[in-house]
């Protein structure tokens, strides 16, 4: 038995990925430096990876030449094998400015509903992505704010709430969005009810308590969704950070909403809280856990430390996987060299930057780290048991058809030695400083 080990390091921002073959041998009763694999201990099945096509990403994409566009889309949808795309309903912070498909309060029948803004940048990029990968992508839609006239503060920004008298119209508005996508041949399969319903932002935002989100789902949104024949859409609640995700799940997931909700979407901006996900997984085992947004905000972390930022991603993905996550959706697929454009100056990292003045596409360290997960991990792979001798090595393991897969992260400044043990066989591993590795074991 042998394993193939793919290890990536960076030196002066240059990526080095080495492939090696390592043979298993008798473990001879070894007790030290072990990473144990337990294929008989099984957890959640994996669904897949994806990222967001925001107006900002699509606007930058439109400035590139044909070869750069092809390279970017092949990287994501062929090499990383992304199968999901998240798209905002109307504007978000990663838009060129505020926009609404229909902001006219007097237009109760949506006669002036317009997809012109979507057609300008987002849909061309989405069409190109599907053409490159040769398949339909699954789309998740998420609203940042209802039209301003529907809100208590009459503003897309600064939180505010959906006024009760407009709940039904807002449900109709969201359904119209789904139908506009489907009319154009796109495959919308998922929806979150509200992006970050606890955050009062200086950009597009709207607040719901758990009770308010549940009532909107029960009384307005789901009945309207069914009336439009759209009950095949998977609905995810929360769509916010992990630190209060359990409380939201406990309030909304019950017998009343059982058939309406597919799972809980979460973000990572408030820290690890892997235990919160694990408790949700234990208490609601039939609900999916989907990370709907992650990015490095330059207001918190430096643009000058791309490797550390990539390591933060890998740390979070591994922790979320081990806590029960089934899907990972990154944020912007592409940004300019400043981490924008962003109409709220909320600049962030991405796997690719496009330096507009230079006409240069930059692959960042984040892409290489995501590759170690999404290039190898296929849908329906099943997470398996793993134990490790040290916290210096972070790891997650999966069983796929005919093979086992182990992702190994060493974010320390020192090389780490380990022996990957499967039953009574061991394979020696050398994990360089600041490295990420993927081990494939053919069964």
C-alpha positions in Angstrom: 0.0 0.0 0.0 1.3 3.5 -0.8 0.2 7.1 -0.6 0.8 10.0 -2.9 1.7 13.2 -1.0 1.2 16.7 -2.5 3.0 19.4 -0.4 2.9 23.2 -1.1 5.3 25.8 0.4 6.0 29.3 -0.6 9.4 31.1 -0.8 9.4 34.8 -1.6 5.8 34.4 -2.6 6.7 31.8 -5.2 4.6 28.6 -5.0 6.4 25.2 -4.8 4.3 22.0 -4.9 6.0 18.7 -4.7 4.6 15.3 -5.3 6.1 12.2 -3.7 5.1 8.5 -3.3 5.5 7.0 0.2 5.2 3.3 1.0 3.4 1.9 4.0 5.2 -0.5 6.2 4.4 -2.5 9.3 3.8 -0.2 12.2 5.8 -2.4 14.6 3.6 -1.3 17.5 4.6 2.4 17.2 3.1 4.7 19.7 4.8 8.1 19.0 4.1 10.7 16.4 1.1 9.0 15.0 -1.8 10.3 13.0 -4.4 7.6 13.1 -7.1 7.0 10.4 -10.3 5.2 11.3 -12.4 4.6 8.1 -14.9 2.6 10.1 -15.9 5.8 12.0 -18.0 7.8 9.6 -19.5 11.3 9.8 -21.1 13.7 7.2 -20.9 13.4 3.5 -19.3 16.3 1.6 -21.3 18.3 -0.9 -18.8 20.6 -2.6 -17.0 24.0 -2.9 -17.8 27.3 -4.6 -17.4 31.0 -4.5 -19.3 34.3 -5.1 -19.8 36.2 -8.3 -20.5 39.7 -6.9 -20.8 42.8 -9.1 -17.3 43.8 -7.9 -15.8 40.4 -9.1 -17.7 40.5 -12.4 -16.8 44.2 -13.0 -13.1 43.4 -12.6 -13.5 40.3 -14.7 -15.0 42.4 -17.6 -11.7 44.4 -17.7 -9.5 41.3 -18.4 -8.6 39.9 -21.8 -10.0 36.7 -23.2 -7.0 34.6 -22.2 -7.0 35.9 -18.6 -10.7 35.2 -18.3 -10.2 31.6 -19.5 -7.3 31.1 -17.1 -9.4 32.4 -14.2 -12.5 30.3 -14.9 -10.5 27.2 -15.6 -8.7 27.6 -12.3 -11.9 27.8 -10.3 -14.3 25.5 -12.2 -11.8 22.9 -13.6 -8.8 22.8 -11.3 -10.6 23.7 -8.0 -13.8 22.0 -9.4 -16.2 24.5 -7.9 -19.8 23.5 -8.4 -21.6 26.3 -6.5 -21.9 30.1 -7.1 -23.3 32.6 -4.6 -24.9 35.7 -6.0 -26.4 38.7 -4.0 -30.0 39.7 -4.5 -29.5 43.4 -5.4 -26.5 45.3 -4.2 -24.1 44.4 -1.4 -20.9 46.0 -0.2 -19.0 44.4 -3.1 -21.1 46.3 -5.7 -20.2 49.4 -7.6 -23.0 51.2 -5.7 -26.5 50.7 -4.5 -29.0 49.1 -6.9 -32.4 47.4 -6.7 -34.2 45.5 -9.4 -37.4 47.4 -8.5 -37.3 50.2 -6.0 -40.7 51.7 -6.8 -43.1 51.4 -3.9 -46.1 52.0 -6.2 -45.1 49.1 -8.5 -46.8 46.3 -6.5 -47.0 44.0 -9.5 -43.3 44.5 -10.4 -44.0 45.7 -13.9 -40.8 47.8 -13.8 -38.7 44.9 -12.3 -35.4 45.0 -14.2 -32.4 42.6 -14.4 -30.4 45.2 -16.3 -27.8 45.5 -13.6 -27.4 41.7 -13.4 -27.1 41.5 -17.2 -24.3 44.0 -17.3 -21.6 42.2 -15.4 -22.7 39.3 -13.2 -24.6 37.2 -15.8 -21.9 37.4 -18.5 -19.3 36.1 -16.0 -21.7 33.3 -14.9 -22.4 32.3 -18.5 -18.6 32.2 -19.3 -18.1 30.0 -16.2 -20.7 27.5 -17.3 -19.2 27.5 -20.8 -15.7 26.8 -19.5 -16.7 24.0 -17.2 -19.3 22.5 -19.5 -22.0 22.1 -16.9 -24.7 24.0 -15.0 -23.5 25.5 -11.8 -25.7 25.5 -8.7 -26.6 29.0 -7.6 -27.3 30.3 -4.1 -29.0 33.6 -3.8 -28.7 35.8 -0.8 -30.3 39.2 0.0 -28.4 41.9 1.8 -31.4 44.3 2.1 -34.9 44.6 0.8 -35.6 47.8 -1.3 -35.3 50.9 0.9 -39.0 51.6 0.9 -39.8 48.3 2.5 -37.6 49.0 5.6 -38.2 50.8 8.8 -35.3 53.1 8.3 -36.1 53.8 4.6 -32.4 53.0 3.8 -30.5 50.0 2.3 -27.7 50.7 4.8 -27.5 50.8 8.6 -29.6 47.8 9.4 -33.3 48.6 9.8 -36.0 46.0 9.6 -38.5 44.7 7.0 -41.8 46.4 7.7 -44.6 43.9 8.4 -46.8 45.3 5.7 -44.1 44.5 3.1 -43.2 40.9 4.2 -45.4 39.3 1.5 -44.2 41.7 -1.2 -40.6 41.0 -0.2 -41.2 37.2 -0.5 -42.7 37.8 -4.0 -39.7 40.0 -4.9 -37.3 37.2 -4.0 -39.3 34.6 -5.9 -39.2 37.0 -8.9 -35.4 37.0 -8.7 -35.3 33.2 -8.7 -37.7 33.1 -11.7 -35.6 35.6 -13.6 -32.5 33.4 -13.2 -34.4 30.3 -14.2 -36.0 32.0 -17.2 -32.4 32.6 -18.5 -31.5 29.0 -18.0 -29.6 29.2 -14.7 -29.9 26.7 -12.0 -30.9 28.3 -8.7 -31.0 25.6 -6.1 -30.3 27.4 -2.8 -31.3 30.5 -0.9 -30.5 32.2 2.4 -33.3 34.3 3.9 -31.0 37.2 4.9 -27.3 37.9 4.8 -25.9 38.6 8.3 -29.3 39.3 10.0 -27.6 40.5 13.2 -25.2 43.0 11.6 -26.0 46.8 11.4 -23.6 47.7 8.6 -22.6 50.9 6.9 -23.6 49.1 3.7 -26.6 47.1 2.6 -28.0 45.3 5.7 -31.3 44.3 7.4 -31.9 43.0 10.9 -34.0 40.0 11.9 -34.3 38.4 15.3 -34.6 34.6 15.3 -38.3 34.9 16.0 -38.7 37.4 13.2 -36.8 35.2 10.7 -38.9 32.2 11.7 -42.2 34.1 11.3 -41.2 35.5 7.9 -40.3 31.9 6.8 -43.6 30.4 8.1 -46.1 33.1 7.3 -44.8 34.7 4.2 -41.8 33.3 2.4 -42.5 29.6 2.3 -46.2 30.0 1.3 -45.2 32.4 -1.5 -42.4 30.1 -2.6 -44.8 27.1 -2.9 -47.4 29.3 -4.7 -44.7 30.0 -7.4 -43.8 26.3 -7.7 -40.4 26.9 -6.2 -40.5 24.6 -3.2 -37.5 22.6 -4.6 -35.3 25.5 -3.5 -33.1 24.7 -0.4 -33.6 27.3 2.3 -30.8 28.1 4.7 -31.3 30.1 7.8 -29.0 32.5 9.7 -26.2 33.2 7.2 -24.1 34.8 9.8 -21.2 34.1 12.3 -20.8 31.0 14.3 -20.9 32.4 17.8 -24.7 32.6 17.9 -25.5 29.9 15.3 -26.7 27.3 17.8 -29.3 29.7 19.3 -30.7 30.6 15.9 -30.9 26.9 15.0 -32.7 26.1 18.3 -35.3 28.8 17.6 -36.1 28.0 14.0 -35.5 24.3 13.6 -38.6 22.5 14.8 -41.5 20.5 13.6 -43.2 23.5 12.0 -40.2 24.3 9.8 -38.8 20.8 9.3 -39.9 20.5 5.7 -39.1 24.1 4.9 -35.4 24.3 5.8 -32.4 22.5 4.4 -29.9 23.7 6.9 -27.9 26.6 8.5 -25.5 28.8 6.6 -22.7 30.5 8.6 -19.7 32.9 8.3 -16.4 32.9 10.1 -15.8 36.5 11.0 -16.2 36.1 14.8 -13.6 33.3 15.2 -13.5 29.5 15.3 -16.5 28.4 17.4 -16.1 24.9 15.9 -17.9 23.5 19.0 -21.0 25.5 18.1 -21.2 23.8 14.7 -20.6 20.4 16.4 -23.5 21.0 18.7 -25.8 21.9 15.8 -24.7 18.8 14.0 -25.4 16.7 17.1 -28.8 18.3 17.9 -30.0 18.6 14.3 -28.3 15.7 12.4 -30.6 16.0 9.3 -29.8 19.7 8.7 -26.9 20.7 6.5 -24.1 23.0 7.6 -22.9 25.3 4.9 -20.3 28.0 5.1 -21.7 30.7 2.8 -19.0 33.4 3.1 -15.4 33.7 4.3 -12.8 36.3 3.4 -9.8 38.1 4.8 -10.9 41.7 5.7 -8.0 44.1 5.3 -9.5 46.2 8.1 -8.4 43.2 10.4 -5.6 41.5 8.6 -2.8 42.9 6.4 -2.7 42.7 2.6 1.0 42.3 3.1 0.7 38.8 4.7 -1.0 36.7 2.1 0.5 33.4 3.4 -0.8 33.9 6.9 -4.2 34.8 5.5 -4.2 31.6 3.5 -3.3 29.6 6.6 -6.3 31.2 8.4 -8.5 29.9 5.7 -7.1 26.3 5.9 -7.3 26.3 9.7 -11.0 27.3 9.5 -11.9 24.9 6.8 -10.3 22.0 8.6 -12.0 22.9 11.9 -15.4 23.4 10.2 -15.1 20.1 8.4 -14.3 18.3 11.6 -17.3 19.9 13.3 -19.7 18.8 10.6 -19.6 21.3 7.6 -20.7 19.9 4.3 -20.2 22.8 1.9 -17.7 25.7 1.6 -18.5 28.8 -0.4 -15.7 31.4 -0.6 -16.5 35.0 -1.1 -15.4 37.1 -4.2 -13.8 35.0 -7.0 -11.8 38.0 -8.2 -11.0 41.5 -7.0 -8.7 44.3 -8.1 -5.3 44.9 -6.5 -6.7 46.9 -3.6 -9.2 44.2 -2.7 -12.2 46.0 -4.3 -14.1 47.7 -5.7 -16.3 48.1 -2.7 -18.7 51.1 -2.3 -18.2 50.9 1.5 -14.4 50.7 1.4 -14.6 47.2 3.0 -11.6 45.8 1.1 -10.8 42.1 1.2 -8.5 39.3 0.0 -9.3 36.9 -2.8 -7.6 34.0 -4.6 -7.0 36.2 -7.6 -6.3 39.9 -7.9 -6.3 41.8 -11.2 -3.9 44.7 -11.4 -6.0 47.0 -13.6 -3.3 49.5 -14.6 -0.8 46.8 -15.4 -3.3 44.4 -17.0 -1.9 41.6 -14.8 -3.7 38.7 -13.2 -2.2 37.7 -9.9 -2.7 34.2 -8.3 -2.5 34.6 -4.6 -1.4 32.1 -1.9 -5.0 31.6 -1.0 -5.7 29.8 -4.3 -2.9 27.2 -3.6 -4.3 26.5 -0.1 -7.9 26.0 -1.4 -6.5 23.7 -4.1 -5.4 21.2 -1.5 -9.0 20.8 -0.5 -11.2 21.3 -3.5 -9.0 19.8 -6.2 -9.1 16.4 -4.5 -12.2 16.3 -2.4 -15.2 15.1 -4.4 -18.9 15.3 -3.7 -20.2 12.5 -1.6 -16.9 11.7 0.1 -17.5 10.8 3.7 -15.6 12.3 6.6 -13.9 9.6 8.7 -12.3 9.4 12.1 -8.8 10.8 12.7 -6.6 11.3 15.8 -3.3 13.1 15.9 -0.5 13.3 18.4 -0.1 17.1 18.3 -2.0 20.3 17.8 0.9 21.5 15.7 -0.6 19.5 12.8 -4.2 20.2 11.8 -5.9 17.5 9.8 -9.2 16.3 8.3 -9.8 12.9 6.6 -12.3 11.6 4.1 -13.1 8.3 2.4 -13.9 8.5 -1.3 -14.6 5.8 -3.8 -11.4 3.7 -3.9 -9.3 6.1 -1.8 -8.7 7.9 1.5 -7.8 11.6 1.5 -6.1 13.5 4.3 -5.5 17.2 4.4 -2.6 18.2 6.7 -1.7 21.8 7.7 1.5 22.8 9.4 1.4 26.6 10.1 4.3 26.5 12.4 7.9 27.7 11.7 9.2 24.2 12.3 9.1 21.0 10.3 6.8 18.4 11.7 7.3 14.6 11.5 4.4 12.2 11.6 3.5 8.6 10.8 0.2 8.2 9.1 -1.3 5.0 10.5 -4.0 2.9 8.9 -4.8 -0.3 10.8 -1.3 -1.9 11.4 0.5 -0.1 8.6 2.4 3.2 8.8 3.7 5.8 6.3 6.3 8.4 7.4 5.4 12.0 6.6 7.7 15.1 6.6 5.7 18.3 6.8 7.9 21.4 6.1 7.4 24.7 8.0 4.4 26.7 6.8 3.2 24.0 4.5 -0.1 22.4 3.5 -0.3 18.8 2.2 -2.8 16.4 0.8 -2.3 12.7 1.1 -4.1 10.2 -1.2 -4.2 6.6 -0.2 -5.5 4.1 -2.7 -7.4 1.3 -0.9 
